Structures are given as structure tokens and as C-alpha cells.
Amino acid sequence: KTDFINFISDQEWKSIEPVSSWFGPSSFLMSSMSALFQLSMWIRHCHGYLTENVGIPVWGSYAVFALATLFSGLILGLVSGALETDWL
């Protein structure tokens, strides 16, 4: 506590470089990172729901997520290919 008070009162904070806007809390990079963490928490919540409430075994929940990953990759690949051919 004393160090923090001295840091403020002695104005030592003026000698520190500000954080680059690229790494700032509201930057695109940090917002994307936050979205990934929120997605991982949502996936964890869904896994808990599937295993505890629905009664699917753990391996079944993993299979559901594996199939969802494959299906979403297939859809994204098809959309990407369709956009690529339209743009060229």
C-alpha cells in the first residue's frame, strides 16, 4: 500500500510508457481474446449440461463437440470457397 501511495505522490507513473493501443483493453486483439475465453466457458457449460442434466457420458459429449467442430469447419469451408469463386 505504501509503495502504491509513493508511486502516485512522487509521480513515478509519468516515467512509464503507456500501453500500445494494439494491446489496450478495447482493442480488436483483446476483444477477440475475450470472446475466445467466453466461448471456452460456454463450451464448458454445455459439456456440464450434457453430462450432468442430459445424462450423456463424457465420451458422448466429446463426440458431440467433435462433430460440431467438423460440421462448422465444413460449412466455413464451403462458404469460403463460394465467396472466393464469386470474387474472382
LUMTORLO-15311 format. One line per 2 residues: number of its first residue (from 1); their letters; for each residue x, y, z of N, C-alpha, C. Coordinates in steps of 0.2 Angstrom, whole numbers, padded with zeros to 4 digits. Each point is the difference from the previous one (the first is absolute). Last residue first. Layout:
residues N
NUM) A) X Y Z X Y Z X Y Z  ...
END
This chain:
residues 88
88) LW) -0068 -0069 -0288 0005 -0001 -0006 -0004 0001 -0006  -0012 0000 0020 0005 0006 0000 0004 0000 -0006
86) DT) -0014 -0019 0005 -0004 0006 -0002 0004 0006 -0001  0010 -0020 0008 -0002 0000 -0007 -0004 0006 -0003
84) EL) 0005 -0001 0023 0007 0000 -0004 -0002 0000 -0007  -0017 -0004 0016 0002 0007 0000 0006 0001 -0005
82) AG) -0007 -0022 0004 -0005 0004 -0004 0002 0007 -0001  0013 -0013 0014 0001 -0002 -0007 -0005 0003 -0004
80) SV) -0002 0003 0023 0006 0003 -0002 0001 -0001 -0008  -0018 -0011 0011 -0001 0007 -0001 0006 0004 -0003
78) LG) 0003 -0023 0005 -0005 0001 -0005 -0001 0007 -0002  0012 -0005 0019 0004 -0002 -0006 -0004 0001 -0006
76) LI) -0010 0002 0021 0004 0006 -0001 0004 -0001 -0006  -0014 -0018 0006 -0004 0006 -0002 0005 0006 -0001
74) LG) 0010 -0019 0009 -0002 -0002 -0007 -0004 0006 -0003  0007 0001 0022 0006 0001 -0004 -0002 -0001 -0008
72) SF) -0016 -0004 0018 0001 0007 -0001 0006 0002 -0005  -0005 -0023 0005 -0005 0003 -0004 0001 0007 -0001
70) LT) 0015 -0011 0014 0001 -0002 -0007 -0005 0003 -0004  -0002 0004 0023 0006 0003 -0003 0001 -0002 -0007
68) AL) -0017 -0010 0012 -0002 0007 -0001 0006 0003 -0003  0003 -0022 0006 -0004 0001 -0006 -0002 0007 -0001
66) AF) 0012 -0004 0019 0005 -0002 -0006 -0004 0001 -0006  -0012 0002 0020 0004 0006 -0001 0005 -0001 -0006
64) VA) -0013 -0018 0007 -0005 0005 -0002 0004 0006 -0002  0012 -0017 0010 -0002 -0002 -0007 -0005 0005 -0003
62) YS) 0006 0002 0023 0006 0001 -0004 -0001 -0001 -0008  -0016 -0006 0016 0000 0007 0000 0006 0002 -0005
60) GW) -0002 -0022 0005 -0006 0002 -0005 0000 0007 0000  0015 -0010 0015 0002 -0001 -0007 -0005 0002 -0005
58) VP) -0006 0002 0023 0005 0005 -0002 0003 -0001 -0007  -0025 -0009 0005 0007 -0001 0003 0005 0005 -0003
56) IG) -0026 0006 0004 0004 -0003 -0005 0007 -0001 0003  -0020 0010 0010 0002 -0007 0002 0004 -0003 -0006
54) VN) -0011 0023 0005 -0003 -0005 -0005 0002 -0007 0001  0008 0017 0015 -0008 0000 0000 -0003 -0005 -0005
52) ET) 0025 0001 0004 -0004 0000 0006 -0008 -0001 0000  0016 0001 -0020 0002 -0005 0004 -0005 -0001 0007
50) LY) -0003 0018 -0016 -0001 -0006 -0003 0001 -0006 0004  0004 0022 0009 -0007 -0001 -0001 -0001 -0007 -0004
48) GH) 0022 0007 0003 -0003 -0002 0006 -0007 -0001 0000  0011 0008 -0020 0002 -0007 0002 -0003 -0002 0007
46) CH) -0004 0022 -0007 -0004 -0005 -0004 0002 -0007 0002  0012 0017 0010 -0006 0000 0002 -0005 -0005 -0003
44) RI) 0022 0004 -0009 0000 -0004 0007 -0007 0000 0003  0002 0013 -0019 0001 -0007 -0002 0000 -0005 0006
42) WM) 0000 0023 0003 -0007 -0002 -0002 0001 -0007 -0002  0019 0011 0006 -0004 -0001 0006 -0007 -0003 -0002
40) SL) 0015 0005 -0017 0003 -0006 0003 -0005 -0001 0007  -0004 0020 -0013 -0002 -0006 -0004 0002 -0007 0004
38) QF) 0007 0021 0008 -0007 -0001 0002 -0002 -0006 -0004  0022 0006 -0004 -0001 -0002 0007 -0007 -0002 0002
36) LA) 0005 0010 -0021 0002 -0007 0000 -0001 -0003 0007  -0004 0023 -0003 -0006 -0004 -0003 0002 -0008 0000
34) SM) 0016 0016 0007 -0005 -0001 0005 -0006 -0004 -0003  0018 0005 -0014 0002 -0004 0005 -0005 -0001 0006
32) SS) -0004 0016 -0017 -0001 -0007 -0003 0003 -0005 0005  0001 0022 0006 -0007 -0002 0000 0000 -0007 -0003
30) ML) 0021 0009 0000 -0002 -0001 0007 -0008 -0002 0000  0010 0007 -0020 0003 -0006 0002 -0002 -0002 0007
28) FS) -0008 0020 -0009 -0003 -0005 -0004 0003 -0007 0003  0000 0021 0017 0002 -0002 -0007 -0003 -0006 -0003
26) SP) -0002 0011 0023 -0005 0000 -0005 0002 -0001 -0007  0015 -0001 0019 -0006 -0004 0001 -0005 0000 -0005
24) GF) 0025 0004 -0007 -0004 0003 0004 -0006 -0004 0001  0019 -0003 -0015 -0001 -0004 0006 -0004 0003 0005
22) WS) 0005 0012 -0020 -0001 -0007 -0002 -0002 -0005 0005  0006 0023 0004 -0007 -0001 -0001 -0001 -0007 -0003
20) SV) 0020 0004 0017 -0001 0001 -0007 -0008 -0001 -0001  0009 0008 0023 -0001 -0006 -0003 -0002 0002 -0007
18) PE) 0016 0017 0013 -0007 -0003 0000 -0001 -0006 -0004  0022 0007 0014 -0003 0001 -0006 -0007 -0003 0000
16) IS) 0014 0012 0021 -0002 -0007 -0003 -0004 0001 -0007  0007 0018 0016 0006 -0003 -0003 -0001 -0007 -0004
14) KW) -0016 0013 0014 0001 0003 -0006 0006 -0003 -0004  -0007 -0008 0022 -0004 -0002 -0006 0001 0004 -0006
12) EQ) 0009 0006 0021 0004 -0005 -0003 -0004 -0003 -0006  -0005 0017 0018 -0001 0001 -0007 0004 -0005 -0004
10) DS) -0003 0003 0024 0006 0002 -0003 0000 0001 -0007  -0019 -0007 0012 0002 0006 0003 0006 0003 -0003
8) IF) -0008 -0022 -0006 -0005 0005 -0002 0003 0007 0002  0012 -0019 0007 0000 0000 -0008 -0004 0006 -0002
6) NI) 0000 -0005 0023 0006 0004 -0002 0000 0000 -0008  -0018 -0012 0009 -0001 0007 0002 0007 0004 -0003
4) FD) 0001 -0023 -0002 -0005 0002 -0005 -0001 0008 0002  0014 -0012 0015 0003 0000 -0007 -0005 0004 -0005
2) TK) -0009 -0006 0021 0005 0006 0000 0003 0001 -0006  -0013 -0019 0002 -0004 0006 0000 0004 0006 0000
END
